[in-house]
Amino acid sequence: MSDHRGPAAVSPALFGVGGDWLPVTAGESGASVFRAADATRYAKCVPAADAAGLEAERDRIAWLSGQGVPGPRVLDWYAGDAGACLVTAAVSGVPADRL
């Protein structure tokens, strides 16, 4: 996946996702990750070359949720020629990169 600081960076605005978004620079994801200014949502965006991987992540999240496993809830999914963007609900607790 592309580094969010690289030339292939994508953002929620590219997909028409409304709201104010702040880049998340901590963590291990190679995708472009953003937190909504109101801290209720996260958006993970990737260029078209990485869209299949993000789609698979979306499907795993939905499956886990259906099994009763706590985690983020998928709120929206956008995919097109520019790439893909997965929007999930924020989860309460301590971010994994702070453990």
LOPASE-13646 format. One record per residue (C-alpha): x, y, z; residue number from 1. Coordinates in nm, 2 decimals. Layout:
REM residues N
   east  north     up seq
      X      Y      Z NUM
...
This chain:
REM residues 99
   east  north     up seq
   0.00   0.00   0.00   1
   0.11   0.35  -0.06   2
   0.25   0.58   0.21   3
   0.00   0.85   0.30   4
   0.28   1.11   0.25   5
   0.37   0.99  -0.10   6
   0.27   1.11  -0.44   7
  -0.01   0.85  -0.47   8
  -0.18   0.98  -0.16   9
  -0.56   0.97  -0.16  10
  -0.80   1.13   0.08  11
  -1.16   1.11   0.18  12
  -1.23   1.43  -0.02  13
  -1.13   1.25  -0.34  14
  -1.42   1.01  -0.28  15
  -1.67   1.28  -0.18  16
  -1.67   1.18   0.18  17
  -1.80   1.49   0.37  18
  -1.66   1.64   0.69  19
  -1.32   1.76   0.81  20
  -1.05   1.50   0.82  21
  -0.71   1.50   0.99  22
  -0.43   1.27   0.88  23
  -0.33   0.99   1.11  24
   0.05   0.97   1.10  25
   0.10   0.70   1.37  26
   0.04   0.33   1.31  27
   0.15   0.06   1.08  28
  -0.09   0.10   0.79  29
   0.07   0.19   0.45  30
  -0.27   0.33   0.35  31
  -0.37   0.70   0.38  32
  -0.56   0.70   0.72  33
  -0.76   1.00   0.84  34
  -0.96   1.07   1.16  35
  -1.28   1.28   1.14  36
  -1.24   1.61   1.33  37
  -1.52   1.51   1.56  38
  -1.33   1.18   1.63  39
  -1.63   0.96   1.55  40
  -1.50   0.81   1.22  41
  -1.19   0.69   1.05  42
  -1.12   0.67   0.68  43
  -0.86   0.45   0.52  44
  -0.80   0.53   0.16  45
  -0.58   0.36  -0.10  46
  -0.50   0.41  -0.47  47
  -0.67   0.18  -0.72  48
  -0.37  -0.07  -0.72  49
  -0.45  -0.15  -0.35  50
  -0.83  -0.14  -0.37  51
  -0.87  -0.52  -0.36  52
  -0.68  -0.54  -0.03  53
  -0.89  -0.28   0.13  54
  -1.21  -0.44   0.00  55
  -1.10  -0.77   0.16  56
  -1.04  -0.58   0.49  57
  -1.39  -0.43   0.47  58
  -1.53  -0.78   0.42  59
  -1.33  -0.92   0.72  60
  -1.46  -0.64   0.94  61
  -1.82  -0.70   0.84  62
  -1.78  -1.08   0.89  63
  -1.63  -1.04   1.24  64
  -1.90  -0.80   1.33  65
  -2.16  -1.05   1.22  66
  -1.99  -1.31   1.45  67
  -2.03  -1.08   1.75  68
  -1.66  -0.99   1.77  69
  -1.62  -0.63   1.89  70
  -1.45  -0.39   1.66  71
  -1.51  -0.10   1.42  72
  -1.84  -0.08   1.23  73
  -1.83  -0.02   0.85  74
  -2.01   0.30   0.78  75
  -1.93   0.36   0.42  76
  -1.74   0.22   0.12  77
  -1.63   0.41  -0.18  78
  -1.45   0.26  -0.48  79
  -1.37   0.40  -0.83  80
  -1.10   0.47  -1.08  81
  -0.90   0.67  -0.82  82
  -0.90   0.39  -0.56  83
  -1.10   0.30  -0.26  84
  -1.20   0.45   0.08  85
  -1.33   0.26   0.38  86
  -1.50   0.46   0.65  87
  -1.55   0.30   0.99  88
  -1.68   0.41   1.32  89
  -1.43   0.50   1.59  90
  -1.38   0.24   1.86  91
  -1.34   0.34   2.23  92
  -1.02   0.24   2.40  93
  -0.65   0.29   2.36  94
  -0.51   0.29   2.01  95
  -0.29  -0.01   1.94  96
   0.01   0.20   1.86  97
   0.00   0.34   2.21  98
   0.02   0.00   2.39  99
